[in-house]
Amino acid sequence: MNIPTVNVVAPVAPRSIADTGLSTVMMRDIVLKTMFRMNIELVSKLSIAICLPVPLTQELIELCRSQRLVEATGTLHATSGNEMGFRLTEAGRDRALDALGQSEYYGAMPVSLDAFREQIKRQSIRNIKVTRKQLVDSMTHLILPDSLLDHLGPAVNAGRSILFYGPPGNGKSSISNGIRAALGDRVYVPRAVEYAGQVITVYDPVVHRSAEPVIEDSSTLRRPTNRHDSRYVHCERPSVITGGELSLDMLDLGYNPTARIYNAPLQMKATGGVFIIDDLGRQSEPPQKIVNRWILPLEESKDILALQSGEKFEVPFDTLVIFSTNFHPNEIFDQAALRRIFFKIKIDGPNQEQYLKIFAMVAHRKKVPLDEKSLVYLMKEKYPTISNIYANYQPLFLMEQIMSICEFEGIPYQMSPELIDRAWANMFVRDEIITR
């Protein structure tokens, strides 16, 4: 598949304490906490742990030494390039414990909120320009009419918001995932962001797929310099998918009262990528209320978050939001809400020709021989019973049912009117009164 390129500019590793955008006290305390929690003595290993270049890490160690929080062990480590070791003094351990009492965060230095804003501008989702071919290539498993792509392409390139609606089982979720695959390129995700002395963790291995190779720990001070600021992780553009479980509190900062650390909300983790709200209308919150939460981000490309203290602050909002629902939009939204969703695209079921193409593609993939007599029976006898209403999910459903029946009966994969009948019986539930 052709990958769209935006020539994302990598964040440059800081060369001085001032370049980090963090306070000296915060950086010093993270160094002490990291040495204490990870039992690190070597500057080279500490550099890896806090994600800063070795010279800058050495400068922080010297700062700690000047305050008598760290001392040299007096031992050269032969296995580590004769590197001098360092350890916490008693005052250093006391300071580390005091700092841990304020926040359990240690390890990678966070990036400042201002630096985060600047990096988002460099890798904005709105810089992506996807072609028709890239969309088609990312959805080769789907049969899509050209008219749908006519609407879908401009919506993706706008990088704003899209509403998919239509009857269930016609690929709204699959199309949403295909859009993410079409984006294709990579961005830099901060491990953590700092605001007002508070740490907000952003990088999440569940959400973000790192594109970086695993680097073995180096024990030498002459470790090769990273090509970018290692406080960021080079990742594929993120994709966050939520469904009926979505609640509004998931869109707020999460706070761990034990560790005293904040966790970024879902939309912040999706920065530079796609946020998919599937099955809209199935959440505990009404759809109108969910969309109202997105009005400011969608209109002004910024979001408002709040700390435990009640202090509010702005974070950039750079995410392609995709709403997907089986309801008609007029049933669940007022016109003001609909106006704020930039593209509304109906995903209909296939016509008979498209349905047969899907059926043939699924049969080929599943290695089930097509049988003309059985197909005629399916189209002439079964579909008229549901007013010839086709859905994209049905070919795969029927094929997997047929395969399961064949395996149970101990016969090769095949099609027959009898097998069609047995598979069809599991696709719908007959209306009837159950006596209890």
WORA-V724280 format. One record per pair of residues at least 12 apart in sequence whose ideal C-beta (glycine too) atoms are under 10 Angstrom apart, sorted by the first residue. I is the first residue (numbers start at 1). J is the second residue. If there is no record, write none. Layout:
((I & J) (I & J))
//
This chain:
((1 & 133) (1 & 134) (1 & 136) (1 & 137) (1 & 138) (1 & 140) (1 & 181) (1 & 182) (1 & 184) (2 & 130) (2 & 131) (2 & 133) (2 & 134) (2 & 137) (2 & 138) (2 & 182) (2 & 184) (3 & 134) (3 & 137) (3 & 182) (3 & 183) (3 & 184) (3 & 185) (3 & 186) (4 & 127) (4 & 128) (4 & 129) (4 & 130) (4 & 131) (4 & 134) (4 & 156) (4 & 157) (4 & 182) (4 & 183) (4 & 184) (4 & 185) (5 & 127) (5 & 128) (5 & 129) (5 & 184) (5 & 185) (5 & 186) (6 & 122) (6 & 123) (6 & 124) (6 & 125) (6 & 126) (6 & 127) (6 & 128) (6 & 129) (6 & 183) (6 & 185) (6 & 186) (6 & 187) (6 & 237) (7 & 122) (7 & 123) (7 & 127) (7 & 185) (8 & 119) (8 & 122) (8 & 123) (8 & 124) (8 & 127) (8 & 185) (8 & 186) (8 & 187) (8 & 188) (8 & 234) (8 & 237) (8 & 272) (9 & 118) (9 & 119) (9 & 121) (9 & 122) (9 & 123) (9 & 188) (9 & 228) (10 & 119) (10 & 122) (10 & 123) (10 & 186) (10 & 187) (10 & 188) (10 & 226) (10 & 227) (10 & 228) (10 & 229) (10 & 232) (10 & 234) (11 & 111) (11 & 115) (11 & 116) (11 & 118) (11 & 119) (11 & 122) (11 & 123) (11 & 188) (11 & 190) (11 & 228) (11 & 229) (11 & 230) (11 & 231) (11 & 232) (11 & 234) (12 & 227) (12 & 228) (12 & 229) (13 & 51) (13 & 52) (13 & 53) (13 & 56) (13 & 225) (13 & 226) (13 & 227) (13 & 228) (13 & 229) (13 & 230) (13 & 231) (13 & 232) (14 & 52) (14 & 53) (14 & 56) (14 & 109) (14 & 111) (14 & 115) (14 & 229) (14 & 231) (15 & 53) (15 & 55) (15 & 56) (16 & 55) (16 & 56) (16 & 59) (17 & 52) (17 & 56) (17 & 59) (17 & 60) (17 & 63) (19 & 56) (19 & 115) (19 & 229) (20 & 52) (20 & 56) (20 & 109) (20 & 110) (20 & 111) (20 & 112) (20 & 115) (20 & 194) (20 & 229) (20 & 231) (21 & 109) (21 & 110) (21 & 111) (21 & 112) (21 & 113) (21 & 114) (21 & 115) (21 & 116) (21 & 194) (22 & 109) (22 & 110) (22 & 111) (22 & 112) (22 & 115) (22 & 194) (22 & 197) (23 & 112) (23 & 194) (23 & 197) (24 & 60) (24 & 63) (25 & 99) (25 & 197) (26 & 99) (26 & 103) (26 & 105) (26 & 109) (26 & 110) (26 & 194) (26 & 197) (26 & 199) (27 & 50) (27 & 52) (27 & 56) (27 & 57) (27 & 59) (27 & 60) (27 & 63) (27 & 109) (27 & 110) (28 & 60) (28 & 61) (28 & 63) (28 & 64) (28 & 67) (28 & 69) (28 & 70) (28 & 92) (28 & 95) (28 & 99) (29 & 64) (29 & 69) (29 & 95) (29 & 96) (29 & 98) (29 & 99) (29 & 100) (29 & 102) (29 & 103) (29 & 105) (29 & 106) (30 & 49) (30 & 50) (30 & 52) (30 & 60) (30 & 96) (30 & 99) (30 & 103) (30 & 105) (30 & 106) (30 & 107) (30 & 108) (30 & 109) (30 & 110) (30 & 199) (31 & 46) (31 & 49) (31 & 50) (31 & 52) (31 & 57) (31 & 60) (31 & 61) (31 & 63) (31 & 64) (31 & 69) (31 & 70) (31 & 88) (31 & 92) (31 & 96) (31 & 99) (31 & 106) (31 & 109) (32 & 60) (32 & 64) (32 & 67) (32 & 69) (32 & 70) (32 & 88) (32 & 92) (32 & 93) (32 & 94) (32 & 95) (32 & 96) (32 & 97) (32 & 98) (32 & 99) (32 & 100) (32 & 106) (33 & 50) (33 & 95) (33 & 96) (33 & 97) (33 & 98) (33 & 99) (33 & 100) (33 & 102) (33 & 103) (33 & 104) (33 & 105) (33 & 106) (33 & 107) (34 & 46) (34 & 49) (34 & 50) (34 & 96) (34 & 105) (34 & 106) (34 & 107) (34 & 108) (34 & 109) (35 & 49) (35 & 50) (35 & 61) (35 & 64) (35 & 69) (35 & 70) (35 & 86) (35 & 87) (35 & 88) (35 & 92) (35 & 93) (35 & 96) (35 & 106) (36 & 87) (36 & 88) (36 & 92) (36 & 93) (36 & 95) (36 & 96) (36 & 97) (36 & 99) (36 & 100) (36 & 106) (37 & 49) (37 & 96) (37 & 100) (37 & 104) (37 & 106) (37 & 107) (38 & 50) (38 & 106) (38 & 107) (39 & 87) (39 & 88) (40 & 85) (40 & 86) (40 & 87) (41 & 70) (41 & 72) (41 & 73) (41 & 75) (41 & 77) (41 & 80) (41 & 83) (41 & 84) (41 & 85) (41 & 86) (41 & 87) (41 & 88) (42 & 73) (42 & 77) (42 & 80) (42 & 81) (42 & 83) (42 & 84) (42 & 85) (42 & 86) (42 & 217) (42 & 219) (42 & 220) (42 & 221) (43 & 55) (43 & 57) (43 & 58) (43 & 60) (43 & 61) (43 & 62) (43 & 80) (43 & 83) (43 & 84) (43 & 85) (43 & 86) (43 & 221) (44 & 57) (44 & 58) (44 & 77) (44 & 80) (44 & 81) (44 & 83) (44 & 217) (44 & 218) (44 & 219) (44 & 220) (44 & 221) (44 & 222) (44 & 223) (45 & 57) (45 & 80) (45 & 83) (45 & 217) (45 & 218) (45 & 219) (45 & 223) (46 & 58) (46 & 60) (46 & 61) (46 & 86) (47 & 60) (47 & 61) (47 & 218) (47 & 221) (47 & 223) (47 & 226) (47 & 230) (48 & 107) (48 & 108) (48 & 215) (48 & 217) (48 & 218) (48 & 223) (48 & 226) (48 & 230) (49 & 106) (49 & 107) (49 & 108) (49 & 109) (49 & 217) (50 & 106) (50 & 107) (50 & 108) (50 & 109) (50 & 230) (50 & 231) (51 & 107) (51 & 108) (51 & 109) (51 & 110) (51 & 111) (51 & 191) (51 & 192) (51 & 226) (51 & 229) (51 & 230) (51 & 231) (51 & 232) (51 & 233) (52 & 108) (52 & 109) (52 & 226) (52 & 229) (52 & 230) (52 & 231) (53 & 223) (53 & 225) (53 & 226) (53 & 229) (53 & 230) (54 & 218) (54 & 220) (54 & 221) (54 & 222) (54 & 223) (54 & 225) (55 & 221) (55 & 225) (56 & 109) (57 & 109) (57 & 221) (58 & 86) (58 & 221) (60 & 109) (61 & 84) (61 & 86) (62 & 86) (64 & 86) (64 & 88) (64 & 89) (64 & 92) (64 & 95) (65 & 86) (65 & 89) (65 & 92) (67 & 89) (67 & 91) (67 & 92) (67 & 95) (68 & 89) (68 & 90) (68 & 91) (68 & 92) (69 & 88) (69 & 89) (69 & 90) (69 & 91) (69 & 92) (69 & 93) (69 & 94) (69 & 95) (69 & 96) (70 & 86) (70 & 87) (70 & 88) (70 & 89) (70 & 91) (70 & 92) (70 & 95) (71 & 85) (71 & 86) (71 & 87) (71 & 88) (71 & 89) (71 & 90) (71 & 91) (71 & 92) (72 & 84) (72 & 85) (72 & 86) (72 & 87) (73 & 85) (73 & 86) (73 & 87) (74 & 87) (75 & 87) (77 & 219) (79 & 219) (80 & 218) (80 & 219) (80 & 220) (80 & 221) (81 & 218) (81 & 219) (81 & 220) (81 & 221) (81 & 222) (81 & 223) (82 & 220) (82 & 221) (83 & 219) (83 & 220) (83 & 221) (84 & 221) (100 & 259) (100 & 260) (101 & 260) (102 & 197) (102 & 260) (103 & 197) (103 & 198) (103 & 199) (103 & 256) (103 & 259) (103 & 260) (103 & 261) (103 & 262) (104 & 199) (104 & 256) (104 & 258) (104 & 259) (104 & 260) (104 & 261) (105 & 192) (105 & 194) (105 & 198) (105 & 199) (105 & 200) (105 & 201) (105 & 256) (105 & 259) (105 & 260) (105 & 261) (105 & 262) (106 & 199) (107 & 191) (107 & 192) (107 & 201) (108 & 190) (108 & 191) (108 & 192) (108 & 199) (108 & 201) (108 & 203) (108 & 230) (108 & 231) (108 & 232) (108 & 233) (109 & 191) (109 & 192) (109 & 194) (109 & 199) (109 & 229) (109 & 230) (109 & 231) (110 & 190) (110 & 191) (110 & 192) (110 & 193) (110 & 194) (110 & 195) (110 & 198) (110 & 199) (110 & 200) (110 & 201) (110 & 202) (110 & 231) (111 & 188) (111 & 190) (111 & 191) (111 & 192) (111 & 193) (111 & 194) (111 & 202) (111 & 229) (111 & 231) (111 & 232) (112 & 190) (112 & 193) (112 & 194) (112 & 195) (113 & 190) (113 & 193) (113 & 194) (113 & 195) (113 & 196) (113 & 200) (113 & 313) (113 & 314) (113 & 315) (113 & 316) (114 & 193) (114 & 194) (114 & 195) (115 & 190) (115 & 193) (115 & 194) (115 & 229) (115 & 231) (115 & 232) (116 & 188) (116 & 189) (116 & 190) (116 & 192) (116 & 193) (116 & 194) (116 & 195) (116 & 200) (116 & 202) (116 & 232) (116 & 268) (116 & 271) (116 & 315) (116 & 316) (117 & 193) (117 & 302) (117 & 314) (117 & 315) (117 & 316) (117 & 318) (118 & 316) (119 & 187) (119 & 188) (119 & 189) (119 & 190) (119 & 229) (119 & 232) (119 & 271) (119 & 272) (119 & 316) (120 & 187) (120 & 188) (120 & 190) (120 & 271) (120 & 272) (120 & 301) (120 & 315) (120 & 316) (120 & 317) (120 & 318) (121 & 316) (121 & 318) (122 & 187) (122 & 188) (122 & 272) (123 & 185) (123 & 186) (123 & 187) (123 & 188) (123 & 189) (123 & 237) (123 & 271) (123 & 272) (123 & 273) (123 & 318) (124 & 159) (124 & 187) (124 & 271) (124 & 272) (124 & 301) (124 & 316) (124 & 318) (125 & 156) (125 & 157) (125 & 158) (125 & 159) (125 & 160) (125 & 183) (125 & 187) (125 & 237) (125 & 270) (125 & 271) (125 & 272) (125 & 273) (125 & 274) (125 & 318) (125 & 319) (125 & 320) (126 & 157) (126 & 158) (126 & 159) (126 & 160) (126 & 301) (126 & 318) (126 & 320) (127 & 157) (127 & 159) (127 & 185) (127 & 272) (127 & 318) (128 & 156) (128 & 157) (128 & 159) (128 & 182) (128 & 183) (128 & 184) (128 & 185) (128 & 237) (128 & 272) (128 & 320) (129 & 153) (129 & 156) (129 & 157) (129 & 159) (130 & 152) (130 & 153) (130 & 154) (130 & 156) (130 & 157) (130 & 159) (130 & 179) (130 & 182) (130 & 183) (130 & 184) (131 & 153) (131 & 157) (131 & 182) (132 & 146) (132 & 149) (132 & 150) (132 & 152) (132 & 153) (133 & 182) (134 & 153) (134 & 156) (134 & 181) (134 & 182) (134 & 183) (134 & 184) (135 & 148) (135 & 149) (135 & 152) (135 & 153) (135 & 156) (135 & 175) (135 & 178) (135 & 179) (135 & 181) (135 & 182) (136 & 149) (136 & 153) (136 & 178) (136 & 182) (137 & 178) (137 & 181) (137 & 182) (137 & 184) (138 & 175) (138 & 177) (138 & 178) (138 & 179) (138 & 180) (138 & 181) (138 & 182) (138 & 183) (138 & 184) (139 & 152) (139 & 171) (139 & 174) (139 & 175) (139 & 177) (139 & 178) (139 & 179) (139 & 181) (139 & 182) (140 & 178) (140 & 361) (141 & 171) (141 & 174) (141 & 178) (141 & 358) (141 & 361) (141 & 362) (141 & 365) (141 & 396) (142 & 170) (142 & 171) (142 & 174) (142 & 175) (142 & 178) (142 & 358) (142 & 361) (142 & 392) (143 & 171) (143 & 350) (143 & 353) (143 & 354) (143 & 355) (143 & 356) (143 & 357) (143 & 358) (143 & 359) (143 & 360) (143 & 361) (143 & 392) (143 & 395) (144 & 171) (144 & 174) (144 & 175) (144 & 178) (144 & 347) (144 & 350) (144 & 354) (144 & 392) (145 & 348) (145 & 350) (145 & 351) (145 & 354) (147 & 348) (148 & 171) (148 & 175) (148 & 345) (148 & 346) (148 & 347) (148 & 348) (150 & 345) (151 & 343) (151 & 344) (151 & 345) (151 & 346) (152 & 164) (152 & 175) (152 & 178) (152 & 179) (152 & 182) (152 & 343) (152 & 345) (152 & 347) (153 & 182) (154 & 342) (154 & 343) (155 & 179) (155 & 320) (155 & 322) (155 & 342) (155 & 343) (155 & 344) (155 & 345) (156 & 178) (156 & 179) (156 & 180) (156 & 182) (156 & 183) (156 & 274) (156 & 320) (156 & 322) (156 & 343) (157 & 320) (158 & 320) (158 & 342) (158 & 343) (159 & 183) (159 & 272) (159 & 274) (159 & 301) (159 & 318) (159 & 319) (159 & 320) (159 & 321) (159 & 342) (160 & 298) (160 & 299) (160 & 301) (160 & 319) (160 & 320) (160 & 321) (160 & 340) (160 & 341) (160 & 342) (160 & 343) (161 & 275) (161 & 291) (161 & 294) (161 & 297) (161 & 298) (161 & 299) (161 & 319) (161 & 320) (161 & 321) (161 & 322) (161 & 323) (161 & 340) (161 & 341) (161 & 342) (161 & 343) (161 & 344) (162 & 175) (162 & 176) (162 & 179) (162 & 274) (162 & 276) (162 & 320) (162 & 321) (162 & 322) (162 & 323) (162 & 324) (162 & 341) (162 & 342) (162 & 343) (162 & 344) (162 & 345) (163 & 277) (163 & 280) (163 & 291) (163 & 321) (163 & 322) (163 & 323) (163 & 324) (163 & 325) (163 & 329) (163 & 333) (163 & 337) (163 & 338) (163 & 341) (163 & 342) (163 & 343) (163 & 344) (163 & 345) (163 & 346) (164 & 176) (164 & 276) (164 & 278) (164 & 280) (164 & 322) (164 & 323) (164 & 324) (164 & 325) (164 & 326) (164 & 343) (164 & 344) (164 & 345) (164 & 346) (164 & 347) (165 & 280) (165 & 281) (165 & 323) (165 & 324) (165 & 325) (165 & 326) (165 & 327) (165 & 328) (165 & 329) (165 & 330) (165 & 331) (165 & 332) (165 & 344) (165 & 345) (165 & 346) (165 & 347) (165 & 348) (166 & 324) (166 & 325) (166 & 326) (166 & 327) (166 & 328) (166 & 345) (166 & 346) (166 & 347) (166 & 348) (166 & 349) (166 & 391) (167 & 326) (167 & 346) (167 & 347) (167 & 348) (167 & 349) (167 & 389) (167 & 391) (167 & 392) (168 & 279) (168 & 325) (168 & 326) (168 & 347) (168 & 349) (168 & 391) (168 & 393) (169 & 326) (169 & 349) (169 & 390) (169 & 391) (169 & 392) (169 & 393) (169 & 394) (169 & 396) (169 & 397) (170 & 326) (170 & 346) (170 & 347) (170 & 348) (170 & 349) (170 & 350) (170 & 390) (170 & 391) (170 & 392) (170 & 393) (170 & 394) (171 & 347) (171 & 349) (171 & 350) (171 & 358) (171 & 391) (171 & 392) (171 & 393) (172 & 276) (172 & 278) (172 & 279) (172 & 322) (172 & 323) (172 & 324) (172 & 325) (172 & 326) (172 & 345) (172 & 346) (172 & 347) (172 & 392) (173 & 241) (173 & 243) (173 & 276) (173 & 278) (173 & 279) (173 & 322) (173 & 324) (173 & 347) (174 & 347) (174 & 392) (174 & 393) (175 & 322) (175 & 324) (175 & 345) (175 & 347) (175 & 392) (176 & 239) (176 & 241) (176 & 274) (176 & 275) (176 & 276) (176 & 277) (176 & 278) (176 & 320) (176 & 322) (176 & 323) (176 & 324) (177 & 239) (177 & 241) (177 & 274) (177 & 276) (177 & 278) (177 & 322) (179 & 239) (179 & 274) (179 & 276) (179 & 320) (179 & 322) (180 & 236) (180 & 237) (180 & 238) (180 & 239) (180 & 240) (180 & 241) (180 & 273) (180 & 274) (180 & 276) (180 & 320) (180 & 322) (181 & 236) (181 & 237) (181 & 239) (181 & 274) (182 & 274) (183 & 236) (183 & 237) (183 & 238) (183 & 239) (183 & 272) (183 & 273) (183 & 274) (183 & 320) (184 & 236) (184 & 237) (185 & 211) (185 & 236) (185 & 237) (185 & 272) (186 & 209) (186 & 210) (186 & 211) (186 & 212) (186 & 234) (186 & 235) (186 & 236) (186 & 237) (186 & 272) (187 & 208) (187 & 211) (187 & 232) (187 & 233) (187 & 234) (187 & 235) (187 & 236) (187 & 237) (187 & 238) (187 & 271) (187 & 272) (187 & 273) (187 & 318) (188 & 228) (188 & 229) (188 & 231) (188 & 232) (188 & 233) (188 & 234) (188 & 235) (188 & 272) (189 & 202) (189 & 203) (189 & 204) (189 & 207) (189 & 208) (189 & 209) (189 & 210) (189 & 232) (189 & 233) (189 & 234) (189 & 235) (189 & 236) (189 & 237) (189 & 238) (189 & 269) (189 & 271) (189 & 272) (189 & 273) (190 & 202) (190 & 203) (190 & 229) (190 & 231) (190 & 232) (190 & 233) (190 & 264) (190 & 271) (191 & 203) (191 & 204) (191 & 230) (191 & 231) (191 & 232) (191 & 233) (192 & 231) (192 & 261) (192 & 262) (192 & 263) (192 & 264) (193 & 231) (193 & 262) (193 & 264) (193 & 268) (193 & 315) (195 & 253) (195 & 262) (195 & 305) (195 & 307) (195 & 311) (195 & 313) (195 & 314) (195 & 315) (196 & 307) (196 & 309) (196 & 311) (196 & 313) (197 & 307) (198 & 253) (198 & 255) (198 & 260) (198 & 261) (198 & 262) (198 & 307) (198 & 308) (198 & 309) (198 & 311) (198 & 313) (199 & 259) (199 & 260) (199 & 261) (199 & 262) (199 & 263) (200 & 253) (200 & 254) (200 & 255) (200 & 261) (200 & 262) (200 & 263) (200 & 264) (200 & 265) (200 & 268) (200 & 305) (200 & 307) (200 & 315) (201 & 254) (201 & 256) (201 & 259) (201 & 261) (201 & 262) (201 & 263) (201 & 264) (201 & 269) (202 & 232) (202 & 233) (202 & 262) (202 & 263) (202 & 264) (202 & 268) (202 & 269) (202 & 271) (203 & 231) (203 & 232) (203 & 233) (203 & 235) (203 & 238) (203 & 264) (203 & 269) (204 & 238) (204 & 240) (204 & 263) (204 & 264) (204 & 266) (204 & 269) (205 & 233) (205 & 235) (206 & 240) (206 & 269) (207 & 235) (207 & 238) (207 & 239) (207 & 240) (207 & 241) (207 & 264) (207 & 266) (207 & 269) (207 & 270) (207 & 273) (208 & 233) (208 & 234) (208 & 235) (208 & 236) (208 & 237) (208 & 238) (208 & 239) (208 & 240) (208 & 269) (208 & 270) (208 & 273) (209 & 233) (209 & 235) (209 & 236) (209 & 237) (209 & 238) (209 & 239) (210 & 233) (210 & 234) (210 & 235) (210 & 236) (211 & 233) (211 & 234) (211 & 235) (211 & 236) (212 & 226) (212 & 228) (212 & 230) (212 & 232) (212 & 233) (212 & 234) (212 & 235) (213 & 234) (215 & 230) (235 & 272) (235 & 273) (236 & 272) (236 & 273) (237 & 270) (237 & 271) (237 & 272) (237 & 273) (237 & 274) (237 & 320) (238 & 266) (238 & 269) (238 & 270) (238 & 271) (238 & 272) (238 & 273) (238 & 274) (238 & 275) (238 & 319) (239 & 270) (239 & 273) (239 & 274) (239 & 275) (239 & 276) (239 & 320) (239 & 322) (240 & 265) (240 & 266) (240 & 267) (240 & 268) (240 & 269) (240 & 270) (240 & 271) (240 & 273) (240 & 274) (240 & 275) (240 & 276) (240 & 277) (240 & 319) (240 & 321) (241 & 266) (241 & 270) (241 & 274) (241 & 275) (241 & 276) (241 & 277) (241 & 278) (241 & 322) (241 & 324) (242 & 266) (242 & 270) (242 & 275) (242 & 276) (242 & 277) (242 & 278) (242 & 279) (242 & 280) (242 & 283) (243 & 276) (243 & 277) (243 & 278) (243 & 279) (243 & 280) (243 & 282) (243 & 283) (243 & 324) (244 & 278) (244 & 279) (244 & 280) (244 & 281) (244 & 282) (244 & 283) (244 & 284) (245 & 279) (245 & 282) (245 & 283) (245 & 284) (246 & 266) (246 & 277) (246 & 278) (246 & 279) (246 & 280) (246 & 282) (246 & 283) (246 & 284) (246 & 285) (246 & 290) (247 & 283) (247 & 284) (247 & 285) (247 & 290) (248 & 283) (248 & 284) (248 & 285) (248 & 289) (248 & 290) (248 & 292) (248 & 293) (249 & 265) (249 & 285) (250 & 265) (250 & 266) (250 & 267) (251 & 265) (251 & 266) (251 & 267) (251 & 268) (251 & 275) (251 & 290) (251 & 293) (251 & 294) (251 & 297) (251 & 303) (251 & 305) (252 & 265) (252 & 266) (252 & 293) (252 & 303) (252 & 304) (252 & 305) (252 & 306) (253 & 265) (253 & 268) (253 & 305) (253 & 306) (253 & 307) (253 & 308) (253 & 313) (253 & 315) (254 & 266) (255 & 307) (255 & 308) (257 & 308) (260 & 308) (262 & 305) (262 & 307) (262 & 308) (264 & 305) (264 & 315) (265 & 303) (265 & 305) (265 & 315) (266 & 319) (267 & 293) (267 & 294) (267 & 297) (267 & 303) (267 & 305) (267 & 315) (267 & 317) (267 & 318) (267 & 319) (267 & 321) (268 & 303) (268 & 305) (268 & 315) (268 & 316) (268 & 317) (268 & 318) (268 & 319) (269 & 319) (270 & 317) (270 & 318) (270 & 319) (270 & 320) (270 & 321) (271 & 303) (271 & 315) (271 & 316) (271 & 317) (271 & 318) (271 & 319) (272 & 316) (272 & 318) (272 & 319) (272 & 320) (273 & 318) (273 & 319) (273 & 320) (274 & 319) (274 & 320) (274 & 321) (274 & 322) (275 & 294) (275 & 297) (275 & 317) (275 & 319) (275 & 320) (275 & 321) (275 & 322) (275 & 323) (276 & 320) (276 & 321) (276 & 322) (276 & 323) (276 & 324) (277 & 290) (277 & 291) (277 & 294) (277 & 321) (277 & 322) (277 & 323) (277 & 324) (277 & 325) (278 & 322) (278 & 323) (278 & 324) (278 & 325) (279 & 323) (279 & 324) (279 & 325) (279 & 326) (279 & 327) (280 & 322) (280 & 323) (280 & 324) (280 & 325) (280 & 326) (280 & 327) (280 & 329) (280 & 332) (280 & 333) (281 & 323) (281 & 324) (281 & 325) (281 & 326) (281 & 327) (281 & 331) (281 & 332) (282 & 325) (282 & 326) (282 & 327) (286 & 332) (286 & 333) (287 & 323) (287 & 325) (287 & 327) (287 & 329) (287 & 331) (287 & 332) (287 & 333) (287 & 337) (288 & 332) (288 & 333) (288 & 334) (288 & 336) (288 & 337) (289 & 337) (290 & 323) (290 & 332) (290 & 333) (290 & 337) (291 & 321) (291 & 323) (291 & 332) (291 & 333) (291 & 334) (291 & 336) (291 & 337) (291 & 338) (291 & 340) (291 & 341) (292 & 333) (292 & 334) (292 & 336) (292 & 337) (292 & 340) (294 & 317) (294 & 319) (294 & 321) (294 & 323) (294 & 337) (294 & 340) (294 & 341) (295 & 336) (295 & 337) (295 & 339) (295 & 340) (295 & 341) (296 & 314) (296 & 317) (296 & 340) (297 & 315) (297 & 316) (297 & 317) (297 & 318) (297 & 319) (297 & 321) (297 & 340) (298 & 317) (298 & 319) (298 & 321) (298 & 340) (298 & 341) (298 & 342) (299 & 317) (299 & 339) (299 & 340) (299 & 342) (300 & 314) (300 & 317) (301 & 316) (301 & 317) (301 & 318) (301 & 319) (302 & 314) (302 & 315) (302 & 316) (302 & 317) (302 & 318) (303 & 315) (303 & 316) (303 & 317) (303 & 318) (303 & 319) (304 & 317) (321 & 341) (321 & 342) (322 & 341) (322 & 343) (322 & 345) (323 & 341) (323 & 344) (324 & 347) (326 & 347) (328 & 346) (329 & 341) (329 & 344) (329 & 346) (347 & 392) (348 & 390) (348 & 391) (348 & 392) (349 & 389) (349 & 390) (349 & 391) (349 & 392) (349 & 393) (349 & 394) (350 & 390) (350 & 391) (350 & 392) (350 & 394) (350 & 395) (351 & 388) (351 & 390) (352 & 379) (352 & 383) (352 & 388) (352 & 390) (354 & 390) (354 & 392) (355 & 378) (355 & 379) (355 & 383) (355 & 388) (355 & 390) (355 & 391) (355 & 392) (355 & 394) (355 & 395) (356 & 370) (356 & 375) (356 & 378) (356 & 379) (356 & 390) (356 & 395) (357 & 395) (358 & 390) (358 & 391) (358 & 392) (358 & 393) (358 & 394) (358 & 395) (358 & 396) (359 & 375) (359 & 378) (359 & 379) (359 & 390) (359 & 394) (359 & 395) (359 & 396) (359 & 398) (359 & 399) (360 & 375) (360 & 395) (361 & 395) (361 & 396) (362 & 394) (362 & 395) (362 & 396) (362 & 397) (362 & 398) (362 & 399) (362 & 400) (363 & 375) (363 & 395) (363 & 396) (363 & 398) (363 & 399) (363 & 402) (363 & 413) (363 & 415) (365 & 396) (365 & 399) (366 & 395) (366 & 396) (366 & 399) (366 & 400) (366 & 402) (366 & 403) (366 & 413) (367 & 403) (367 & 412) (367 & 413) (368 & 399) (368 & 400) (368 & 402) (368 & 403) (368 & 406) (368 & 412) (368 & 413) (368 & 414) (368 & 415) (368 & 419) (369 & 412) (369 & 413) (369 & 414) (369 & 415) (370 & 414) (370 & 415) (371 & 414) (371 & 415) (371 & 416) (371 & 417) (371 & 419) (371 & 420) (372 & 415) (373 & 415) (373 & 416) (373 & 417) (374 & 402) (374 & 414) (374 & 415) (374 & 416) (374 & 417) (374 & 418) (374 & 419) (374 & 420) (375 & 415) (375 & 420) (376 & 417) (377 & 415) (377 & 416) (377 & 417) (377 & 418) (377 & 420) (377 & 421) (378 & 394) (378 & 395) (378 & 398) (378 & 415) (378 & 417) (378 & 420) (378 & 421) (378 & 423) (378 & 424) (381 & 417) (381 & 420) (381 & 421) (381 & 424) (382 & 398) (382 & 417) (382 & 420) (382 & 421) (382 & 423) (382 & 424) (382 & 427) (383 & 424) (385 & 424) (385 & 428) (386 & 424) (386 & 427) (386 & 428) (391 & 427) (393 & 427) (394 & 423) (394 & 424) (394 & 427) (397 & 423) (397 & 424) (397 & 426) (397 & 427) (398 & 415) (398 & 419) (398 & 420) (398 & 423) (398 & 424) (398 & 426) (398 & 427) (399 & 413) (399 & 415) (399 & 423) (400 & 423) (400 & 426) (401 & 419) (401 & 420) (401 & 422) (401 & 423) (401 & 424) (401 & 425) (401 & 426) (401 & 427) (402 & 414) (402 & 415) (402 & 416) (402 & 419) (402 & 420) (402 & 422) (402 & 423) (403 & 419) (403 & 423) (404 & 422) (404 & 423) (404 & 426) (405 & 418) (405 & 419) (405 & 422) (405 & 423) (405 & 426) (406 & 419) (409 & 422))
//
